[in-house]
Amino acid sequence: MQDKPQSLQTPRLGLTHGDINGISYETILKAFADARILTLLTPVLYGQSKVLSYYKKNFEIEDFNYSLTRDVRQAWAQKFNIINIVDGELKIEPGQSTQVSVEMSKLSLKMGIEDLRNEHLDALVTTPSSLAVDTKQAQVFAAVFNNPDILRVLVSDFMRVGLVTDDVPLREAVEKIDTALVVRKLEVLSKALKTDFGLNAPKIAVMGLNPHAGELGSATDNDCVTPAIKEAQKRGVYAFGPFSPGRIFVNGAWKKYDAVLAMTYEQGVMPFKLLSVNGGACYWAGLSAVCTAPLHGPGFDIANTNQASPDPLRKAIYLAMDIVHQRKDSEVLPSKEKSSE
């Protein structure tokens, strides 16, 4: 099949297959069961057609067609495409992470990122793998795209929360945080709000490390977070704080800002999930490419039981497409007026 000019194509969206023993294939099958989504994008799964067929048969999903392709640039428009990352049979053991499933997760991620880096994809959605693989994704992205200061941002219909430190033990997270790191993350978040969400002068609420952040005597924040906010302001970032969780989340103060920057994973993820009743997705800000993911794990406890919802994956897909279109609109109309929400 001759490749169409990029301007005539729907955006190419890569999908990693995550852990083959989890719920990723189930959510992928359910998310693309409605063929109308294929009018919006061209999906390419870095996976294995035999694994897809296994779950397709188990869940009795009959009306699901796909095409095999060896090169993402030759993906068929308005069809679900699969690139077989390996030939032959893979041992499927639903409900547990195995050596095979971990290796296949890594290979799928590697191939997807490579095509994303080479601009053969417009965006990549990574589906959940085991903790050993997922916790290293940020490191992989940082290395491939040569940017150590990428930032995980949680996004729902109404709020955005960036995480200075990702999914690491609390003690390790606190040891990493210093003024320079917070300043860099604020700059990444501010730029992303402009380029990926179309906001002209985004306001960012910054959380402190101390439970009583913003109050007299919070030495940790006085030594680290407060100076970071002042330095970021000098660099043109509209940052405010520091705020304690109670001050920013309990009374709805977060609604006055375009995003919140949390210092640790627990500090940001827990309130985000409680307040985002319709769910959300995450993406990595600071990358030249667009990469998102659903907000759940591999779901080994419900694997192969037909209980997994495709909604988190759909949110990650639509978030990726929104950012792709926003970036393209900005390129076409660089002087377009943008206003904060």
MIFIFI-623517 format. One record per residue (C-alpha): residue number from 1; residue in three letters; x, y, z. Coordinates in steps of 0.25 Angstrom, whole numbers, plus 2048, in hexadecimal, padded with zeros to 3 digits. Example, Ala and Ser with C-alpha at 12.3 -4.5 7.8 and 13.67 -1.06 7.14 Angstrom:
+-----+------+-----+-----+-----+
:  nr : rest :   x :   y :   z :
+-----+------+-----+-----+-----+
:   1 :  ALA : 831 : 7EE : 81F :
:   2 :  SER : 837 : 7FC : 81D :
+-----+------+-----+-----+-----+
END
This chain:
+-----+------+-----+-----+-----+
:  nr : rest :   x :   y :   z :
+-----+------+-----+-----+-----+
:   1 :  MET : 800 : 800 : 800 :
:   2 :  GLN : 806 : 80D : 7FC :
:   3 :  ASP : 807 : 817 : 807 :
:   4 :  LYS : 7FE : 823 : 807 :
:   5 :  PRO : 803 : 831 : 809 :
:   6 :  GLN : 803 : 834 : 818 :
:   7 :  SER : 7F9 : 840 : 816 :
:   8 :  LEU : 7EF : 836 : 810 :
:   9 :  GLN : 7F0 : 82C : 81B :
:  10 :  THR : 7E9 : 82B : 828 :
:  11 :  PRO : 7F3 : 82B : 834 :
:  12 :  ARG : 7FB : 81F : 836 :
:  13 :  LEU : 7FA : 81A : 844 :
:  14 :  GLY : 803 : 80F : 849 :
:  15 :  LEU : 7FE : 806 : 855 :
:  16 :  THR : 808 : 7FD : 85D :
:  17 :  HIS : 801 : 7F0 : 861 :
:  18 :  GLY : 806 : 7F1 : 870 :
:  19 :  ASP : 806 : 7E4 : 878 :
:  20 :  ILE : 7FF : 7D9 : 86F :
:  21 :  ASN : 7FB : 7D2 : 87C :
:  22 :  GLY : 7F3 : 7DF : 881 :
:  23 :  ILE : 7E7 : 7E6 : 87C :
:  24 :  SER : 7EE : 7EE : 871 :
:  25 :  TYR : 7E9 : 7E6 : 865 :
:  26 :  GLU : 7DB : 7E5 : 86B :
:  27 :  THR : 7DA : 7F5 : 86C :
:  28 :  ILE : 7E0 : 7F6 : 85E :
:  29 :  LEU : 7D6 : 7ED : 858 :
:  30 :  LYS : 7CB : 7F4 : 85F :
:  31 :  ALA : 7D0 : 802 : 85C :
:  32 :  PHE : 7D0 : 7FF : 84D :
:  33 :  ALA : 7C4 : 7F6 : 84C :
:  34 :  ASP : 7BC : 803 : 848 :
:  35 :  ALA : 7C2 : 805 : 83A :
:  36 :  ARG : 7BE : 814 : 83A :
:  37 :  ILE : 7CB : 817 : 841 :
:  38 :  LEU : 7D3 : 813 : 835 :
:  39 :  THR : 7CE : 81F : 82E :
:  40 :  LEU : 7D6 : 828 : 838 :
:  41 :  LEU : 7E3 : 821 : 838 :
:  42 :  THR : 7EB : 815 : 832 :
:  43 :  PRO : 7EF : 80B : 83E :
:  44 :  VAL : 7FB : 803 : 83D :
:  45 :  LEU : 7FD : 7F8 : 848 :
:  46 :  TYR : 80B : 7F4 : 84B :
:  47 :  GLY : 807 : 7E6 : 850 :
:  48 :  GLN : 804 : 7D8 : 84B :
:  49 :  SER : 7F8 : 7D4 : 842 :
:  50 :  LYS : 7F7 : 7C6 : 849 :
:  51 :  VAL : 7F6 : 7CC : 856 :
:  52 :  LEU : 7EB : 7D6 : 851 :
:  53 :  SER : 7E4 : 7CA : 84B :
:  54 :  TYR : 7E5 : 7C2 : 858 :
:  55 :  TYR : 7DE : 7CD : 860 :
:  56 :  LYS : 7D4 : 7D0 : 855 :
:  57 :  LYS : 7CF : 7C2 : 855 :
:  58 :  ASN : 7CF : 7C2 : 865 :
:  59 :  PHE : 7C6 : 7CE : 865 :
:  60 :  GLU : 7BE : 7CA : 859 :
:  61 :  ILE : 7C0 : 7D7 : 852 :
:  62 :  GLU : 7BD : 7D2 : 843 :
:  63 :  ASP : 7BC : 7E0 : 83C :
:  64 :  PHE : 7CA : 7E4 : 83D :
:  65 :  ASN : 7D3 : 7E5 : 831 :
:  66 :  TYR : 7E1 : 7E8 : 830 :
:  67 :  SER : 7EC : 7E9 : 826 :
:  68 :  LEU : 7FB : 7E5 : 827 :
:  69 :  THR : 806 : 7EE : 823 :
:  70 :  ARG : 815 : 7ED : 824 :
:  71 :  ASP : 817 : 7FC : 823 :
:  72 :  VAL : 810 : 807 : 82B :
:  73 :  ARG : 811 : 810 : 81F :
:  74 :  GLN : 809 : 806 : 816 :
:  75 :  ALA : 7FD : 805 : 821 :
:  76 :  TRP : 7EF : 804 : 81B :
:  77 :  ALA : 7E6 : 810 : 81D :
:  78 :  GLN : 7D9 : 80E : 824 :
:  79 :  LYS : 7DE : 800 : 828 :
:  80 :  PHE : 7E4 : 7FA : 835 :
:  81 :  ASN : 7F2 : 7F7 : 832 :
:  82 :  ILE : 7FC : 7ED : 839 :
:  83 :  ILE : 80B : 7EC : 838 :
:  84 :  ASN : 80F : 7DE : 83D :
:  85 :  ILE : 81B : 7E1 : 846 :
:  86 :  VAL : 81E : 7D2 : 846 :
:  87 :  ASP : 81A : 7C6 : 83D :
:  88 :  GLY : 815 : 7B9 : 843 :
:  89 :  GLU : 80D : 7B6 : 84F :
:  90 :  LEU : 80E : 7BD : 85D :
:  91 :  LYS : 80B : 7B6 : 86A :
:  92 :  ILE : 7FF : 7BE : 870 :
:  93 :  GLU : 7FD : 7BC : 87F :
:  94 :  PRO : 7F2 : 7C6 : 883 :
:  95 :  GLY : 7F3 : 7CC : 890 :
:  96 :  GLN : 802 : 7CC : 893 :
:  97 :  SER : 80E : 7D3 : 88E :
:  98 :  THR : 818 : 7C9 : 887 :
:  99 :  GLN : 826 : 7CA : 881 :
: 100 :  VAL : 81F : 7C9 : 873 :
: 101 :  SER : 815 : 7D4 : 876 :
: 102 :  VAL : 81F : 7DD : 87C :
: 103 :  GLU : 828 : 7DB : 870 :
: 104 :  MET : 81D : 7DD : 866 :
: 105 :  SER : 819 : 7EA : 86E :
: 106 :  LYS : 827 : 7F0 : 86C :
: 107 :  LEU : 828 : 7EC : 85D :
: 108 :  SER : 81A : 7F2 : 85A :
: 109 :  LEU : 81E : 7FF : 861 :
: 110 :  LYS : 82C : 800 : 85B :
: 111 :  MET : 826 : 7FE : 84D :
: 112 :  GLY : 81B : 808 : 84F :
: 113 :  ILE : 824 : 813 : 855 :
: 114 :  GLU : 82E : 811 : 849 :
: 115 :  ASP : 823 : 813 : 83F :
: 116 :  LEU : 81E : 81F : 847 :
: 117 :  ARG : 82D : 825 : 848 :
: 118 :  ASN : 82E : 823 : 839 :
: 119 :  GLU : 821 : 82B : 837 :
: 120 :  HIS : 81A : 81F : 830 :
: 121 :  LEU : 80F : 821 : 83B :
: 122 :  ASP : 807 : 82D : 83F :
: 123 :  ALA : 805 : 828 : 84D :
: 124 :  LEU : 808 : 81B : 856 :
: 125 :  VAL : 7FE : 816 : 861 :
: 126 :  THR : 805 : 80C : 86A :
: 127 :  THR : 7FC : 802 : 871 :
: 128 :  PRO : 800 : 7FC : 87F :
: 129 :  SER : 80B : 7F2 : 881 :
: 130 :  SER : 810 : 7ED : 88E :
: 131 :  LEU : 816 : 7F6 : 898 :
: 132 :  ALA : 824 : 7F3 : 894 :
: 133 :  VAL : 822 : 7F8 : 886 :
: 134 :  ASP : 818 : 803 : 889 :
: 135 :  THR : 821 : 80A : 893 :
: 136 :  LYS : 82C : 80B : 889 :
: 137 :  GLN : 824 : 812 : 87E :
: 138 :  ALA : 828 : 820 : 882 :
: 139 :  GLN : 836 : 81C : 882 :
: 140 :  VAL : 835 : 816 : 874 :
: 141 :  PHE : 82E : 822 : 86E :
: 142 :  ALA : 838 : 82B : 875 :
: 143 :  ALA : 844 : 824 : 86E :
: 144 :  VAL : 83E : 822 : 861 :
: 145 :  PHE : 839 : 830 : 85F :
: 146 :  ASN : 845 : 836 : 867 :
: 147 :  ASN : 83D : 83E : 871 :
: 148 :  PRO : 83F : 83A : 880 :
: 149 :  ASP : 835 : 844 : 885 :
: 150 :  ILE : 828 : 83D : 87F :
: 151 :  LEU : 81C : 83E : 888 :
: 152 :  ARG : 810 : 835 : 88A :
: 153 :  VAL : 803 : 83D : 889 :
: 154 :  LEU : 7F6 : 837 : 88E :
: 155 :  VAL : 7EB : 83D : 885 :
: 156 :  SER : 7DB : 83C : 887 :
: 157 :  ASP : 7D0 : 844 : 881 :
: 158 :  PHE : 7D2 : 84F : 88C :
: 159 :  MET : 7E0 : 84E : 892 :
: 160 :  ARG : 7EF : 84C : 88F :
: 161 :  VAL : 7F9 : 847 : 899 :
: 162 :  GLY : 808 : 846 : 897 :
: 163 :  LEU : 811 : 83D : 89F :
: 164 :  VAL : 81F : 842 : 8A2 :
: 165 :  THR : 823 : 834 : 8A6 :
: 166 :  ASP : 81C : 828 : 8A0 :
: 167 :  ASP : 819 : 81A : 8A6 :
: 168 :  VAL : 824 : 819 : 8B0 :
: 169 :  PRO : 825 : 816 : 8BF :
: 170 :  LEU : 822 : 823 : 8C7 :
: 171 :  ARG : 82F : 823 : 8CE :
: 172 :  GLU : 836 : 823 : 8C0 :
: 173 :  ALA : 82D : 82D : 8BA :
: 174 :  VAL : 830 : 837 : 8C6 :
: 175 :  GLU : 83F : 835 : 8C4 :
: 176 :  LYS : 83E : 839 : 8B5 :
: 177 :  ILE : 836 : 846 : 8B7 :
: 178 :  ASP : 83E : 853 : 8B7 :
: 179 :  THR : 83C : 861 : 8B2 :
: 180 :  ALA : 842 : 85F : 8A4 :
: 181 :  LEU : 83A : 852 : 8A2 :
: 182 :  VAL : 82D : 859 : 8A5 :
: 183 :  VAL : 830 : 865 : 89C :
: 184 :  ARG : 833 : 85C : 891 :
: 185 :  LYS : 826 : 855 : 892 :
: 186 :  LEU : 81E : 862 : 893 :
: 187 :  GLU : 824 : 866 : 886 :
: 188 :  VAL : 821 : 859 : 87F :
: 189 :  LEU : 812 : 85A : 885 :
: 190 :  SER : 810 : 868 : 881 :
: 191 :  LYS : 816 : 866 : 873 :
: 192 :  ALA : 80D : 859 : 871 :
: 193 :  LEU : 800 : 861 : 875 :
: 194 :  LYS : 803 : 86B : 86A :
: 195 :  THR : 807 : 861 : 85F :
: 196 :  ASP : 7FE : 855 : 862 :
: 197 :  PHE : 7F2 : 85C : 868 :
: 198 :  GLY : 7F2 : 869 : 861 :
: 199 :  LEU : 7F3 : 872 : 86E :
: 200 :  ASN : 7F9 : 880 : 86C :
: 201 :  ALA : 7FD : 883 : 87B :
: 202 :  PRO : 7FB : 876 : 883 :
: 203 :  LYS : 7FA : 877 : 892 :
: 204 :  ILE : 800 : 86C : 89A :
: 205 :  ALA : 7FE : 869 : 8A9 :
: 206 :  VAL : 80A : 863 : 8B0 :
: 207 :  MET : 808 : 859 : 8BB :
: 208 :  GLY : 813 : 859 : 8C7 :
: 209 :  LEU : 81A : 84D : 8CD :
: 210 :  ASN : 815 : 851 : 8DB :
: 211 :  PRO : 807 : 84E : 8DF :
: 212 :  HIS : 806 : 85C : 8E4 :
: 213 :  ALA : 80B : 862 : 8D7 :
: 214 :  GLY : 80A : 871 : 8D6 :
: 215 :  GLU : 809 : 873 : 8E5 :
: 216 :  LEU : 814 : 87A : 8ED :
: 217 :  GLY : 81E : 870 : 8F2 :
: 218 :  SER : 81E : 866 : 8E6 :
: 219 :  ALA : 82D : 865 : 8E5 :
: 220 :  THR : 82D : 85B : 8DA :
: 221 :  ASP : 825 : 863 : 8D1 :
: 222 :  ASN : 82C : 870 : 8D5 :
: 223 :  ASP : 839 : 86A : 8D1 :
: 224 :  CYS : 835 : 863 : 8C4 :
: 225 :  VAL : 827 : 865 : 8BE :
: 226 :  THR : 825 : 874 : 8C1 :
: 227 :  PRO : 832 : 878 : 8BB :
: 228 :  ALA : 82F : 86F : 8AF :
: 229 :  ILE : 822 : 876 : 8AD :
: 230 :  LYS : 829 : 884 : 8AE :
: 231 :  GLU : 833 : 880 : 8A4 :
: 232 :  ALA : 829 : 87A : 89A :
: 233 :  GLN : 821 : 887 : 89B :
: 234 :  LYS : 82E : 88F : 897 :
: 235 :  ARG : 82E : 885 : 88A :
: 236 :  GLY : 820 : 889 : 886 :
: 237 :  VAL : 819 : 87D : 88D :
: 238 :  TYR : 80C : 881 : 894 :
: 239 :  ALA : 80E : 878 : 8A0 :
: 240 :  PHE : 807 : 87A : 8AE :
: 241 :  GLY : 808 : 874 : 8BB :
: 242 :  PRO : 80D : 86B : 8C2 :
: 243 :  PHE : 800 : 865 : 8C6 :
: 244 :  SER : 7FC : 85A : 8CF :
: 245 :  PRO : 7F3 : 84F : 8CA :
: 246 :  GLY : 7E8 : 854 : 8D3 :
: 247 :  ARG : 7E9 : 862 : 8CD :
: 248 :  ILE : 7E9 : 85F : 8BF :
: 249 :  PHE : 7E0 : 852 : 8BE :
: 250 :  VAL : 7D6 : 852 : 8C9 :
: 251 :  ASN : 7D0 : 85F : 8C7 :
: 252 :  GLY : 7D1 : 85F : 8B7 :
: 253 :  ALA : 7DC : 869 : 8B6 :
: 254 :  TRP : 7E2 : 861 : 8AB :
: 255 :  LYS : 7D7 : 866 : 8A2 :
: 256 :  LYS : 7DD : 874 : 8A2 :
: 257 :  TYR : 7EA : 86E : 89B :
: 258 :  ASP : 7ED : 868 : 88E :
: 259 :  ALA : 7F5 : 85D : 894 :
: 260 :  VAL : 7FB : 858 : 8A2 :
: 261 :  LEU : 809 : 854 : 8A3 :
: 262 :  ALA : 80A : 849 : 8AE :
: 263 :  MET : 818 : 845 : 8B4 :
: 264 :  THR : 815 : 836 : 8B6 :
: 265 :  TYR : 80D : 82B : 8AF :
: 266 :  GLU : 804 : 829 : 8BB :
: 267 :  GLN : 802 : 838 : 8BD :
: 268 :  GLY : 7FD : 83A : 8AF :
: 269 :  VAL : 7F6 : 82C : 8AB :
: 270 :  MET : 7ED : 82A : 8B7 :
: 271 :  PRO : 7E6 : 837 : 8B6 :
: 272 :  PHE : 7E5 : 837 : 8A7 :
: 273 :  LYS : 7DE : 829 : 8A7 :
: 274 :  LEU : 7D5 : 82E : 8B2 :
: 275 :  LEU : 7D1 : 83A : 8AB :
: 276 :  SER : 7D1 : 835 : 89C :
: 277 :  VAL : 7C4 : 82E : 89D :
: 278 :  ASN : 7C4 : 82B : 88E :
: 279 :  GLY : 7D2 : 826 : 88E :
: 280 :  GLY : 7DE : 82B : 887 :
: 281 :  ALA : 7EB : 828 : 880 :
: 282 :  CYS : 7F9 : 82C : 881 :
: 283 :  TYR : 803 : 831 : 877 :
: 284 :  TRP : 812 : 834 : 877 :
: 285 :  ALA : 814 : 843 : 876 :
: 286 :  GLY : 822 : 848 : 871 :
: 287 :  LEU : 823 : 83E : 865 :
: 288 :  SER : 824 : 843 : 857 :
: 289 :  ALA : 81A : 837 : 854 :
: 290 :  VAL : 80C : 834 : 85A :
: 291 :  CYS : 80B : 829 : 863 :
: 292 :  THR : 7FF : 825 : 86D :
: 293 :  ALA : 7FB : 81A : 875 :
: 294 :  PRO : 7EE : 815 : 87C :
: 295 :  LEU : 7EE : 817 : 88B :
: 296 :  HIS : 7EE : 808 : 890 :
: 297 :  GLY : 7F7 : 7FD : 892 :
: 298 :  PRO : 7F7 : 7EF : 88A :
: 299 :  GLY : 7EB : 7EA : 892 :
: 300 :  PHE : 7F1 : 7DC : 894 :
: 301 :  ASP : 7E5 : 7DA : 89F :
: 302 :  ILE : 7DB : 7DB : 894 :
: 303 :  ALA : 7E2 : 7D6 : 888 :
: 304 :  ASN : 7DB : 7CE : 87E :
: 305 :  THR : 7CD : 7CF : 886 :
: 306 :  ASN : 7C7 : 7DA : 87C :
: 307 :  GLN : 7C6 : 7E4 : 888 :
: 308 :  ALA : 7CF : 7EF : 883 :
: 309 :  SER : 7CA : 7FC : 87E :
: 310 :  PRO : 7D0 : 802 : 871 :
: 311 :  ASP : 7CC : 810 : 876 :
: 312 :  PRO : 7DA : 814 : 87C :
: 313 :  LEU : 7E1 : 80F : 86F :
: 314 :  ARG : 7D7 : 818 : 867 :
: 315 :  LYS : 7DA : 824 : 86F :
: 316 :  ALA : 7E9 : 822 : 86D :
: 317 :  ILE : 7E6 : 820 : 85E :
: 318 :  TYR : 7DE : 82D : 85D :
: 319 :  LEU : 7E8 : 835 : 865 :
: 320 :  ALA : 7F3 : 831 : 85C :
: 321 :  MET : 7EA : 835 : 850 :
: 322 :  ASP : 7E7 : 842 : 856 :
: 323 :  ILE : 7F5 : 846 : 859 :
: 324 :  VAL : 7F9 : 841 : 84A :
: 325 :  HIS : 7EF : 84B : 845 :
: 326 :  GLN : 7F2 : 856 : 84E :
: 327 :  ARG : 801 : 855 : 84A :
: 328 :  LYS : 7FD : 855 : 83B :
: 329 :  ASP : 7F4 : 861 : 83D :
: 330 :  SER : 7FF : 869 : 844 :
: 331 :  GLU : 808 : 866 : 838 :
: 332 :  VAL : 7FE : 86B : 82E :
: 333 :  LEU : 7F9 : 877 : 836 :
: 334 :  PRO : 805 : 87B : 83F :
: 335 :  SER : 7FF : 888 : 842 :
: 336 :  LYS : 7F2 : 883 : 846 :
: 337 :  GLU : 7EC : 889 : 852 :
: 338 :  LYS : 7EB : 87F : 85E :
: 339 :  SER : 7E5 : 882 : 86B :
: 340 :  SER : 7E5 : 87B : 878 :
: 341 :  GLU : 7DA : 872 : 87C :
+-----+------+-----+-----+-----+
END
